[in-house]
Amino acid sequence: MRNVIGWLSAVSCLCLTSLAVNAGSGRGTLERARSWLEAKAAEIIPKARRQMDDGTIGYVPQAGSNYDAVWLRDYYYALEARLIPSGDIVPLARTFLNAISPEGYAVDCVRYSGEPIYKPGYGSMGENAVADGSQFTVNVVFESWRQTGDSGLITSDVLDRLIKTLSTLPRNPAEASELVWIDPSRVWDRCPYGFTDSVRKQGYCFFESLLDIQASMNLATMLDAANRAADAERFRTHAASVRGQVNERFWDESVGLYRAATVQCREHDVWGSAFAVWLDAVPPERADRIARYFRDGYRGLVRCGQVRHTLPGIYWEKACARDSYQNGGYWGTPVGWFAYTLERVSPAAVDTLYADLVAYYGEYGVCEWFFGSTIAIPEGYVASVAQPLVGLRRILAARTDDAVTVNGSGTLVKEGGGAFTVYGLPDEITALEVRDGSLAVLQGMLPSSAWFHVDASRADTLTTVGENGVNYVTRWNDAEGGTVYATAGTRPFMNTTAIPGHAVIDFGSFHYPTEGVQGYGGYMDWSATDTAIREVFMVVSDTDDIANLPERLAGNFLLGDSVAYDFHRGLNRSLFIAFTAEAIRNGFIEIDGAACGSEAPLPAGFHLVHLRTTGNVRANAFARNRGLSWGGLRIAEAIVYNRELTDEEVRSALLYLTGKWLKTGDLSAHTFEALRVAANATLDVAGIKVKAGDVTCLGTIRAALLSAATLHLTSDGSTLSNFILDGRFAAGAPGTIIVDGVMLPKVKQGDFVFATVGGCDDVAALSRWRVEGDAIPKGWSAQPVLLDGNRLAVRLSADGLQMQIR
């Protein structure tokens, strides 16, 4: 973490004055920011944990002692960010449900005693219940149900209470409007959205009506799940009607933003405008206008990655003191919505926004808000880390999804600045040309730093013993040369027919003697126990006999353990069951790249299973369920990580494993006739095995292998431009390096370094490459050499006396 903070501090000077980002920051910048925010959230959330009088675990808005109640909307933001332990979620949802008054009013907060507080300031602000309690109550229940799948949260009793609380949202009795209304005829009718509770909005209210849209859509989803289609359609219709009225009442065409209210505090609402884009509640052309306003007005709206409520120099008509709190302070809470909107027109600005945010947090603490030297609650404010994290995850997912699969043939040309990623390049694409920016071609590679990786196709990692025509496996070493290995209890064996063209490790039929199942029961124990598993890929199959097990039995675990059942399988070939570790059941699960539930069946045959856990789980064996059952599995490849991978790493791993085991052909290899990269441009083909023809590079090539290629290097008119080949020269057939133009103003005998490379599989093989071209003096010989292991040089020499060419 020290290194991350140091890197971010280096850009902190940008936070007040600049949108510039370093070349190549992009997704890497956001990934580093996400890692930092995830780690900081894991530090802050436990410090916000409180036990209420009835034993329910609540979460206050900050790490510290400033609060003595659980605030509804603050808790929702932590919940939405998936930062709350699963066991705490449903009880706290029921606390907020039970706090709904008999009339249907929802709370602002709940004291530890269980006392409901319906108005901010512990009941002192306004005459009536806060204008956002009903919406956030629905949203908390929805998110709790979505994360846990608890059917008790969609019973008729619960849903009817949620319907009733939404019916209490204040409307204008004089008009047939469905917008949320704060009565201007009263001195202080009620408080609006809690993060503007000091702002005395009156009339129709923008942000609060957006929350109504969000809650109504969430409630409709729950009603559908409860088979109440008519009620669900009623709330969807209501949400659509509110969306139309929001766009009619609050939009200011002359500015390109939405106003906060229609009577008092009509100022343009920066947070609300961003939130409207986040909810997809506005037409695309208006979303683009908002995004352009954020980009062009960035310096006034944002400081150190944090955002103010109103436009620069503008203050609420009636609110708290200026340049403080909700009337000029800069907040982290809306950053996720703001960044998501800004992403439409300026991803580079989003990169800077998050770099500046984390740099500030790293130096001054995750505060509630700041202005100048005033920093509120630097101990750690939950919403300030949660909502930026939610937005960042969504932005990263969208950037990953921007990658495309290319069809066609010939040359793929990348023009224009920025980065572009291509997956699934067909063999018919025979040349790549990057004229500007960067192009990445990823057809799959495994992420680095696996804790344990076994691969049945790697004969060099297997120790086998042949007996009676069967190759039994006694030891399985790590495919990446790691220190962990697996040794056989009951020996598995090589199976060369389960996947045509491949060998897999077969643990034999299922063996569960206490249940009367007497199969072969092979298994392997690991040399170490992994207690911090976070991501797993397995190309795996149940053995054929699993389909005929008694109904009361599950098959063997995907990963086993001598004492634990974290990976407990379910009945009828399902992946998991209630006994499975919560961190697996509540995590992300895919079969063959398609997301599925924890109890989805594993179909017959081999499939690629991918798991991302929500916390640490353990394993120390293959095909073993403690001391109870063994066998029942066939494994082609298994990779275990003790870290959560990026979405791009996951996609690349899925492509690699799918192409290797489940599809014909080799997706990991590609032959090009030409690679051409302009100056200052980048071609990244590190995800495939490059068997290149003519290579012309004035910029950067990141490549895995160059074998039997023609590396064509050109001059800028006076000197040969250095380039970077971040890959390796492969042993094999010889290649040619053609050097055109003037190598040096004065060429003389010696070494000229022209590239930085990843190395050479066989240094001796480099001597088989020829160097030729019009920059090589006649009568001289030229030999490519590696200096210091990664600097590629041409060594010029001539027979006889040393010569100098002018």
N, C-alpha and C positions, 0 to 999 in steps of 0.2 A: 504493500500500500504506500510505503514511503516513496517508491519510484513513481507511482502514478501521480501522487500529489506534486512531486517535483516537476514532472512534465507539465502538469496543468498550470502550475505557478508561473512557468515560463511564458505563458500566453496571457497572464492576468492583466498585463498592461493594455490589452486590446479592449477590455470590457467597457470602457467609457467612450472610446473614440473610433473604433474600427470594426469593419466587418471582414477584414482580410483574414484568410486562413492559409496555413502553409500548404504548399502543393502536396497532394497525396494524403491529406488528413482524412477527409470524407468519412467512410464507414468506420475506419479504424478509430477516428476521433470519437465517434458516437459509441463504439463498443467499449472504449476505455472509460468514457463517462458512465455508461450503463454499469460496468463492473464496479466503479467507485460508488455509485448511488446504491446499488444492490448491497454492497458491503456496509455502507453507512446505515441503510435501512435496518439491516440485521443487527446493528449496534443500538439504534435508537428505539426500535419497537419494544424490545424486552424492558427497557427502562420506562416505557409508558404503560406498562401492564399493572393493573390494580385488581385486587380481589374485593368484590362488593360484599355487602353484609350477608347475602344469601349464598355466597360461595361462587357466584358467577364471576368469570374473569372479564373485566372491562378494560378499555384502552382510552387513556386521556390524550389530549391533543399534543402533549410534549413529553420529552424525557426530563422529568423533574417534578417539582411539587407545587407548581402554580395553580393547579386545577384540583377540585375535589368533586368532580362529577364526570360522567362519560358523555361527550358531545356527539350527537347523532351524525352530522355531516362530516366532521373530522374523522370519525370512525369509518364512515363509508369510504372515504378516500384511501385509508389504509387497507380496507377490505378489497376495494377495487384493484389495488396494486398487488393483491395476493400476498400480503405481508402478515396475515393473522394465522396462527396455528389452527389447523382444521378442527381440533377438539374444542376450541373456544368459540367457534363461529355460531353454531345453532343456538346455544344457550343465550348468547348476547342478542341475537336476533329476536328471540322470544322476550327478552327484557324490553326491547323497544316496542314490540307488538303489544305486550301487556300494559305498556305505559299510555297507549291510546285511550283517551277519555271516553266515557259512555256516549258523549255526543259525537265522537269521531276525531277530536283534535289530536294532533301528534306533537311530540315534544321538541324542544330545543336541546335539552339534555336530561339526564337521569342521575340523581345523586346516588352515592354508594348505598344509601339506605333503601333505594328503590323509589324514592319520591320523584314523581314526574315534574319537570319544570317546562312550562309551555311557552314562556317568553324569555328572551335573552336578559342578561343581567340578573340571573336567578329570579326572574319573574318581575323585574322592575321596569322593563322597557316596553312601552306600548300598552294598549288596552286589551288586545286580543292575541291569540296564539300566533307565533311566528309564521311567516308566509311560505316557508320551505320545509316545514316539518313533515307534512304528509308525503311529499315527493321523496324525501330522503328515507322515510320509513319504508316505502315501497321498494326503493332501490337497494336498501340494506337487505331486505328479505329476499329480493330477487337474486342479488349477488351471493347471498348465503346459500340459497337453493342451488344456484348454478355451480358453486364450488364444491358443495358436499353431496348434491343429489338427494338430500333428505326429503322424502315424500311428505313428511309431516309439515313442511312449509307450504304445501299447495293443497291443503285440505280446504273444504268448504268454509269452515270457521275462519281460517286465516285469510283466505281470499275475500270473504265477505267483509272482514274488518278492514282490509286494504281498500276495497271499493268504497267503504263508508268514509275512510279518512280522506280519500281524494275528493269525495263529494263535499267536504267542508272547505275546500279551497275558496277563498273569497272572490266573488264575481260582482260586477256592477249591476245593481238591481234595476237601473234605468235603461240598460241596453241589453240586447240579446248577444252579448259577447262572451266568449269562453276564455278570455285572457284573465290572468290573475290580476286582482284589483286591490289597491290600498286606498281606502276611502279618504279623499281630501277634505271632506266636510268635518272630519274629526281632528282634534288637536294632534293626536298621535295614535292612529288606528292600530298599527302593528309594525313590527320590523320586517324588512325584506330578507333576501338571501343572507345567511349568517356571516359571510365574509364581507358583507356591506351593512352589518346591523347598526352601525352608527350613522348610516346615510338615510336621511328621511325622505325616501321616495314616496310619491303619491301619484294616483291615477293608475292607468294600466302599466304593468311592470314587465320588463323584457326578460331578465334572467330567470325570474320566478316562473314565467310562462314557458321558457325553454325546459326548465326542470319538470314541468307538467307534461310536456311532450315525452321526455325521457322516461318518466315514471309510468305514463300510460302505455307506452310501447312495452316496457318491461312487464307490467301487469298483464297485458294481452298475451305475452309469451307464457306466463305461468297459467293463465286461464286455458290456453290451448292445451297445455300439458295435463290439465285436470279435466279435459274433455268438455269444456264450457265454451264452445266455439262461438255462440251468439254473443256472450258477454265479451269475449276477446275481440270480436269484430266491432263491437260498440266502442271499445277503448281505442282501437286503431283508427276508427273514423273520427273520434274526438281529437286524437293526436294530429291527424291530417288537417282538421279544421283549425286547430290552434296554430299549426305551422303557417297556414295561409294568412291568418290574422296577424301573426307576428311580423310577417314580411310586409303586410299592408300598413301597419300602425307605426313601426319603429325605424324603418329604413330611411336614412338621409342620403338621397342621391347626390347631393352637392358635395358631400364629404366622402362617401363610400364606407360608412360605418352605421351601426345601429345605435339609437338612443336608449338610455336606461329606463325612462319612464315618460309618461305623457303630460303630467301636470307639474310636479315638483321634482327637482333633480333630473332634468332632461338632458344632462350632459351625455356626450358620446361614451358608450360603454366598451372599453377595450377588452376586458375579460369576457363580457357577454358576447361581443362580436366573434371572438375566438371560439368560445364555447358553442356558438351557433354553427360554425363551420365543423367543429368536432362532431356534433350531432347530425351533420348532414341535413340541417334544417333550413338551409338557404339555397337558392339557385346557384349553379356553378359560376355564373358570371359575377354574381355578388361575392362569392367566396374568393374569387380571384382578385376582385377589387380590394377586399379586406386585406388579403395577403400582400398586395402591392403597397397598401398604406402602411402595413407593418414594416415592410422592407424599407420604404422610402423614409419613414419616420422613426426608424429603429433607434437612433441616438437619443431621441427624446423620450421614447417609450420604455427603453430598457437601460438598466445599469447593472453591470456585473452579472449579467444573465438573469436578472429579476425584473418584473414587469409591474408598472403602476396601473391603477384602475382607470384613470382618465387621461386625456391628451396632455402633452407637456404644457405647463403654464396654466392649465385649466383645473379648477377645483369644484367639488360638489357644491351645489347651491346651499345645502344645509347638511352639515356633517360635523365631524370632529375637527380639531385644529389642523390648519394647513401644514403641509410638509411632514405629516406624521400619519402613522397607522393607515386607515383606509382613505385618507385624503391627501395623497401624494407620496406615501411610502412605496417602496419597491418590494414585491413579494415573489416567492418561489412557487406558490400554489398554482397559478395559472400557466406556468411555463409549458406544461405538456400541451395544452390547447393552443397556446400562442405559437409554439414551435411547429405543431402539426399544420397550422394554417400557413405559416411562413414557408414551410417545405414546398408549397405549391409553386412558389416563384423563385426561391433562393435556398437550395440545400446548403450552400456554403455559409449563409447566415445562420442556419440552424446549427451547423458544426461549431461556429463561433459562440453561439448562445450557450450551448451546453458546456463547452470548454470553460467559458467565463463563469458560468454558474458553479461548476464544481471547484474551480480555482478559488472562488470567493468562499464557498462552504469550507474548503480545506483549510483556509487561513483564518476565517472568522467564526466558523460554526454554522450549522444548518439552522438558520434563524427563522423567525416568523416573518419579519419584514425589516427593512433598514432604510434609513435616509441619512446620508452623510456619515457622521460618526456615531449616530444612534443605531444600535443593533438590538432588536427585541428578541428575547428568548434564544440566545445562541447555543443553549444546551442541546438543542435538537428538537425541531418542530416537525411533527409527523407529516402534515399535509405538504410541507415544503420539500420533502424527499419523495413522498408517495406519488403525487400528481405529475411531477416532471418525469418520474420513472414510467408511469403508465403511458404518457405521450411518447417517450423515447422508444419504448418497446414497439409501439404501433408504427412509428416512423421507420425503425429498423426493419420491421417485417415488410413494410411497403417497399423499401429500397431493395430488399432481397427479391420480392415478387416482381420487380421491374426487369429482372433477368429474363431472357427470352430463349426459346428454341428456334434455331435457324433452319430453314429448309431451302433447297435449291442447290445450285452448283456454281463452280467458278471461283471468283475472288470475292471475299467479304471485305468491304472497305469501311473503315470507321472514320468519319469526318466530324468536325466540330469539337469544342472543348467538353470537359466533363468525362465521367467514367461510364462505361457500358459493359455489362456482363452477359455472356452467351453460354447457355447450357445445351448440351446435346448436339454438337456440331456433326453434320453428316459427312460421310467419306467423300461426297461429291464436291465439298468445299476444298479446293486444292491450294488456295493461296490466301494469305491474310495481309492487309495493308492498313496501317494506322497512320493517318495524316495529322491528327491532332488529338489531344487528350489521352485516354487510356482505354484499352480493350482487354478484357479478361475472357479467356476461353477455358471453361471448367467442365471437364467431363468426368470428374470424380477423382478424389484422392482422400485418403484417411487423415483426419486431423492428428496432430502431434500429441505427444505426452500421454499416451494411454497408460493406465496402471498395469493392465495385463491384456495381451493380445495374442490369440492363438489362431492359426490358419492351417486347415487340413491340406491345403495345396502346397504348403511349404514342407517338402520331404525332409529338408535339412533340420527342421525343428522337432522331428519325431524320432523316437527310439522304438524300434519294432522288433518283434521276435516271431519268426515264422514257425508255425506248427501245423502239420496236417493240411497244408495249403491255405492257412489263414494267417494273415499278418496282424498279430496282437500288438497293441500300443502300450508301452510301459511308462513312457515319459513324453510330455508335450511341452516344449520350451516356448518362451515368448518370441513372437515373430520379429520383434524389434530389438532383440538382444537384451531385454530387461532381465532382472534377477529372479522374478517370480516364474515358477514352473508348476506343472501338474504331474502327479505320479499316480499310477493305477492302483486301485484296491482290487476289485474284480476287473480284469483287463478288458477295455473296449477293443474294437478291431476295425481295420480299414474296410470300407465299403465302396466299391468302385462302380456300382450300378444305380445307386439311389439318385444321383444327378449325372446324367450322361456327360462323359468327358471329364468328370471330376471325381476325386476321392474325398470321402468324408469320414468322420470318426463316428462309429456306430456303437452305442452303449448297450445294444441288445434289448430284448423284451423286458417288460416291466416286472419287477420282483418286489412283492410286498407280503412276506411270509405270514405275518400275523393276521392278514386278511384273506389268506388262502390263495394268493396269486404267486405262482412259482415260475417266474421268468428268469432270464439269464442274469440281469442285474449288474451290468458293468457300471463303474463310476471311477472318477479321478479326484483326488484331493489336491488342493493348491499348497504350495510351500509357505504361503502366508495368508492371513485373513484380511480382506479389504473391508474396513468398517465405514468407509466414506464414499460409497458408490453414488454417482450423480447422473451418469449417462451410460447406456448400454446399447450395443448393436449386436444382434445375433442372427446368423443365417442358420435356421434350425428346423427340425422336423420331429414330430412324434413318431415313434415306431408304429408299425401297422397294428400291433395288438392293442394299442391304446383305445381304438374305436370299439373294442369288445369288452372293456372292463366293466365290472358291476357298476350300476348307476351310483352307488354310494361313494365310489372312489374317483379321485382326481388323478391325472397323470403326474409325472415327476416334475420338479421345479426347473425353470429355465436356468437359473443359477441356484446351486444348493448350498447347504451349510451343515456343519456337524452339530450345531445346537439351535440355530435360529430358523424361522420359516418366513423370512421377509419376502421371498419370491413364491409363496404358496400358490399353487395352481388351483383353478376352479373345476367344477364338475362339467361333464360333457365337453371336454377339450377346451373349456374357456381358459383364458390366460390367467385370471386372478380371481380372488374370492375375498370375503370379509376378513379372513385371517391374514391376508397379504398386508405388508407394511403400508400404513397410510400414505407415506411419502411416495410410494409407487402408485397406489390406487388414485391418489389425487394429482398425480403428475400427468405428463403428456405421453400418450401411447400411440404407436403407429404399427400397422401391419402392411408391408409392401408399399410404404409411403402414404397410406390412407389413415387418417386419425380415427381412433376407435375408443370405445369405452373399456374399462378395466375388465369387464366380464365377457368381452368379445371372444368368440371361439377361434382357436388356431386351426385353420383348415388343414385337411390332409395334404401331405407333400411338404416340400421345403418352402419357407417364407422368411422374409427379412423382418424381424421384430426390432423396433427402436423404442427405448424407454428413456424419458427424462424425469427424474424424481424431483420432489419438492424439498427433500432433505436427505441426509445420509442414511444409507441402508448397507447391509453387509452380506457377504458370501465368501465361501472358501472351498467350493467344490463344483464339479460338473456331474449332473445326473444323480444327485444325492439329496434325499430328504431326511436330514438328521440320521438317526440309526434305525429308520423305519422302512424306507423303500429306496430302490436303486434302479438304474436303467431307464428304458422307455424313451430315450432321446437319440437323435443323430445331429451332430454339430459340424457345420462346414467352416464357419468362422465366428469368432466372438471377440468383441473389443469392449473393455471396461474402462471408463474414465472417472476420475475423482474430481471433475470440474464440469460445469454446465457449458456446453459448446455453443458457439454462435449459430444463428440460423443458417448462415452460409456454410459453415463447417458441416452442419447436419445434412444440408442438401448435397454437398459434395460427397460425403460418406455414403449417402443413400444411392447416388448415381454410381459410385465405384462398386459397391457391393452388389447392387442389382445387375450391373453389366458383367460382373465377374462370375456370379453364381446362377443368376436366374434368367439370363438372356444369352442367346448365342452371339458369337463375335466378341471382339475385344474393344469395349468402349474406351479403354484407357490408352489406346494407341492411335496415332493419326500420322499419315504421311502427307507432307506439304511439298508442293513444287517451289513455293517461294514464301518468304516472310519479309515484309518491308515495313520499317518503322522510321518515321521522320524524326528530326531533331526535337528533343524535349517531349516526345511522345513515348508511350509505354505499351508494350504488348506482354500480357501475362498468360503464358501457356504452361504454367507450372503444374496444372492439374492433369496434364496428359503427357504421354510419352511422345516427344517430338522427333520425328524422323524427317528432317527438313532438307529441302533442296537448296535453292539460292536464298541466302539471307543477306538483306541489306539493312544495316542498322546505324542510325545516327542518334538514337535515343536509348531506350532501355528495353531489353528482352528478358523476361523471367521465364526460363525454360527448364524442364526436367532433364532432357537429354538432347544432344546434338550428335548425330551419328551419320557419317558419310555425307555431310552437307557441304555446300559451297558457301562460305562465309564471305560476303561481298562488302567490303568497307570502302567508303568514298571520302573524299576530301572536301573541306569547306573552301578550298582555294589556296590556303597557305599551310595548314597543318591538318593532319588526320584527326577528326573529331573522336574523342574518347566515347566509348559506350559501355553499357553494363550488360553482361550476360549472366544473370543470376541463376545459373544452372550448372550443368556439368557436361564436359566432353565425354561421350561414351566410348568405351573400348569397342573395337569393331573395325569396319571398313574405313579406309583413309578418306579424308576430306580435303578441301582446298580453301585456303584463305586468300582472297584476291584483294590487294591493296592498290587503289587507284588514286591518282593525284599526287601532291607533294607531301611526303611523309614528314619532313622537317625542313625548315629554311636551309639548313645545312645538314646533309645526311652524312653520317660517318659510321665507321665500324663500331658496333656495340649493340646494346639492347634498347629497343624502343617499346615502351609499354603503351598499349592502345586500348586495353579493356580490363575490366574486373570481372572475373568469372567465379563460379561456385567450386571449381576444381576439375579434376580429371579422374575418371574411374581407373585409368591405367596410364601413368605418366609416359611410359614407354610407347604407348599407342599414339601419343601426340606426335612422335617423330614420323609417323606415317602420313601426317598432313603436309601438303605442299603450300608454300607461300609464293604467290606470283602476282604480277601486275606492273603497271607502268611506273610505279613509285620505287621499284626495286632496280638499282643500277645494274647495267649490263656487266656481266662478269662477276657479280656478287652472288653469293648463296644466302638464302634466308631460311631460318628454321623457327617455328613457333615453340616457345618455351613457357613454362610456368615459373614465376618468381614468387617466393613466399607463399606458395600454395594456391594463390587465387588471382595473381596479376598475370594476364596473358601478354606476352611480349613477342616481338619478332627480333631474332638475333641475326644481325647482318655481319657477314664476314667476307673477306676476299683473299685470294691466294697472294702470297708475296707481301710486299710492303703495304703498310696501312695507307689508305687513300682518303681523301676528303673531296667530296663533290660539292661545288659551289653553284 
